[in-house]
Amino acid sequence: MSYTKLIINTNAEEAEILSDLLTDLGALSVSMQDAADEAVFQLEPGESPLWKHTKLEALFNDSTSTKLAINRLKKQEPNLIKNDFYMETLEDQDWVRITQQHFHPQKHGKDLWVCPAWSDVSELSGTIVKIDPGLAFGTGTHPTTSLCLEWLANHPPTNKTVIDYGCGSGILSLAALALDARKVWAIDHDPQALTATHSNAKLNDYDHADKLAVLTPKECKNISADIMIANILANPLIELAPKLVALIKPGGQLVLSGLLENEIERVCDAYHGLMTVATTQVNHGWGLIELTEINPSDRLLTE
């Protein structure tokens, strides 16, 4: 199988946004390099400074998927594509596994850890979720996934039911179960995501029907949960608003992510009259919205 590398010469301000967008558009990995022999320094703990002239490299399955990603990027964010795009064909290697070696244990909240399946976790304390993402999106490194994991860590779903809508690798489903959720429904239209979720559930010993159900959207009738987390994109969140609200029990919570910061208001507007916005959060240009208090009369109209 051939792979294609997409190279973009950009700046520090746009590099992270482009990286996140390319990941959402199917890039297997995205890396950043110095494009002008420029030194950068970490001024504060936890900072990840970038070069003024940054070279972005994104790995795709083939040239066709690369071109599709470029076209979608041009339509979505035309202001971010001022520089030239270059493509290189790479020799056949297991690039997914190579790039996964850069995935290390990550801490979310007080003590929720997301760890690659191959890492040694013997010295870690707290709640541990093991992940082998394979072909599905979701390792906890993307700001939207991190926002959702932080929310779960700070709002443990103890003895509650949870829907993970757009489950990807199953990372949020497994985190909810690790935080003592009574049952989780992991829902995705992508067969690879469903396969990855089953595989990761086995890694964590949660592949039991009484704890975890892995479904397509067409199969999620007659279910409702105390909490739903939908980490997808802004337009689907808007289009699916009535359907998502209808899957939540009265008084439940809805957590939306996968949207850019400048899309928060538009997504909130789609849920006006259905739920109340409790909080919004932003991480590296990406947003999370927490909604509560379903209006019973409006909810009946959506069912």
N, C-alpha and C positions, 0 to 999 in steps of 0.2 A: 504494500500500500504506500502510495506517495503522499508526502506532506508538503504544504506550501507555507512559507514564512512571509508575512506581510510586515514591511518596514515603513515606519512613518517618522520623519524628522519633525519634531514639534518643540514646545516649550514646557517649562515646569507647571505652569498654570493649567494647561490643557491635557498634559500627559496622563494624570490620574483619571480624569473624566473619560478620556478616550480608552484607557485601559479597562475601566468598568463597562463601558458600552461594548467593547470588542468581546469581553467575556460573555456578556449577555447575548451577543450575536453568534456565539458558538465557538469562540477561540478555545483551543485546548490549553493554552497557556499564554501569558503576556509577561514580557520582561522589559525593563528599562535600563538604558545604558547612557553613559556620558557621550555626547556627540561632538564635544569641542575641547576635550582635555581640560576640564574645569574641576577644581577641587570643591567639595562641599563638606560642611561640618555640622554635626549634631549639636545644636545649642541647648536643647532641653531634653531630658530623658523621655524616651518614647517617640521623639520626632523622627520622621523619615524624609529629610530634605532631598530635593531633586535638583538636577542640573538645569541651568537656564536654557541650554540647548540639549534636549533629551531625545535619544533615539528609542523609539518604541518598536518592539518586535512581537508580533502575535503569530502563533502557530495554528494552522487550520488543517483539516483532513486532506483537502485537495484544492486545486485552483478554482474549481467551480464554487465551492462553499466560500472561498476567499472573496471572489468577485461579488457574490450575493451579499456578503457582509459589508463590502465597500458600498454597494448600491443602497443598502438599507441605512448605513451610516450617513450617507450623503442626504438622504431624505429626512432622517430624524434630526440630525445636528449639522446643517449646512455650514454653520459658522466655525465648526471645528475641523474643517477639511481644506484649509487654505494651502497646506503643504502637499508635496507630491507623495504618492503611494508607490512603493516598489514591492515586487513579488519575487521570491526565490523558491525554486523547487529543491527539496531536501531529500537526501538518500533515505531509504527505508530503514527506520529504526523504531524501537518502542519509545517514541518521544513522550507519550503519556506517562509511562513509568519513570522516565528520566526526570520529567518536570515534577512528578509527585515527590521526589526525594527532597524537594525544597519545602514540603509541607511538614511543619513541626507542631507539637502540642500547643494549643492556644487556650488561654483562660478567658472566660466570659463571666461577668458578675463576680460574686465572692469566691465561688469554688466550682464552677462548671467548666470542665475541661473537654475540648474536642481534640482527639488525637488520631494520627494516622494508624492504620491497623498494624503496621510494622514497627511502631515505636515502643520503647521500653517505658512502661508507666508505673513501674514498681515504686518509684520515689515520689509519685504524685499523690496528693491527698485531696479528697472532695469527690464530686460526681464526675465520672469519666464516661465519655461516649467515644467509641472507636469508629472510624470512617475509612472506607476504601472507595473513593468516589467513582472510579472506573469511568464509564461513559456519561455519567450524569452530573449535572451542575450542583455543587454544594459541598464546600469543605470548611466553611466558617470564615474564610479569609476575605470574602467579598463584603463590603460595608453593609449591604442589605441583610445578608445572612447573619452578620455579626450583630446588627441591631436587633434582629429577632431573637437570637440566642441570649443577648443581654436582657431583653424583655422577659424571656422565660425564666432566666436565672433570678431575676428580681421579682417575678410573680409566679412562684412555683405552682404548677397546676395539680396540687395534691388532691387525690381522689376525684378529680374532675375529668370530663371527657373533652377531647381535643380533635379538631379537624385541621390537618396540614394540607392546604389546597395549593397544588403545584409543588409536590414534595421533593422533586429532584432526586438527590441521593438519599433522602429520608432523614437527613441530619436533624431537622426540627422535630420530626416525629419521635426519633430516638431520644433526643434531649428531653422532650416532654415526658416520655416513659421513664427515663432515668430520674426525673424530678417527681416521680410518683403519680403521674396521671393514671386514672383508672382504665381508660381505653383511648386509643388514637386511631383515627381514620386517615390514612395517607392517600391522597388523591392526585393523579396526574394523567394526562392524555398520552404521554410519551412512554411506549413500552420499555425503553431503556431505563427510564426513571423508575418504573415499577420493579424491574429486575434488580436494579441497584439497591432500591429500598429493601427488597427481600434479602439480598445478600448482606447488606449492612445490619439488618435486624438479626441475622444469624450470628454475626460477629459479636453482638451485644446480648445474645440469648433472649431476644424479644420477638422471635418469629413464631408467635403463638396467636391463634385466631381470637382468643378471648381478650388479648391485650392490643393487638395490632391488626387492622384490616387494610389491605392495599387494593385500591379500587381505581377504575376510570371514572370520569365525571358522570357518564351515563349510568354507572352502577351505584351512585351515591344517593338514591332515592330512599325516603323513609328513614333518614338518619338526622340527628340533630345533636349539637354539642354545646358544652358550656363556653368553650373558647375555640375560635377559629383563627389560624394564622395563614395568610395568603401572601406569599412572597413571590409575586409574579411581576408584571409590568403595568404601567399606568392605564393604558387603554383597556386591557382585559379587566382590570379592577373596576373600571367605570362601567363597562358593558355588562359585567356579571353582578353588579351591585344588588339587584333584587334577589338573585339566586343565592348569593353568599349570605345575605341577611336571613333568608328563609331557612338556612341550615343551622342557625344559631338558636339556642333555647332562649325564651324570654329572660331578660336580665343578664344575658351572656356578654361576652367581650369579643371584639373583632380587631385583629391586628393586621394592618396592611403594610406591605413594603415592596421593594422592587421598583420604586418610583424615584425620579430625580427631585431635588429640592424644589425646583421651579414648577413641579407638577402637583405638589401637595394640595394647594388650594383647589385645583381642578378636580382632584379625586375626592376631596372633602365635600365639594358641591354635589357630587353624584350620590352621596349618602345622606344629604340633607333631608330631614323628615323621616328617615329610616332609623338613624342612630345619632348619637351625640358624640362629637369629638371630645375625647378626654385629654389627650396629650399628643404632641407631635415631637419627633426627634430628628436630628440630621447628623449624618456621619459622612465626611468627605464628599459632600455634594449629593448624597442619597438620603431619602427620607423614610420615616416610619410614622404611621398614624394609628393611634389606639382609639377605638370607638366603643361606647357602652350605651346602656339604656334604650333598648329597642322600643319604639313607639308601637303599642299593640295594634291600634287601628291601621297604621300604615303597613305593619307586618302582615296582617290578614289580607291586604290588597295584593301582596306579592305572591301569595301562595296559590 
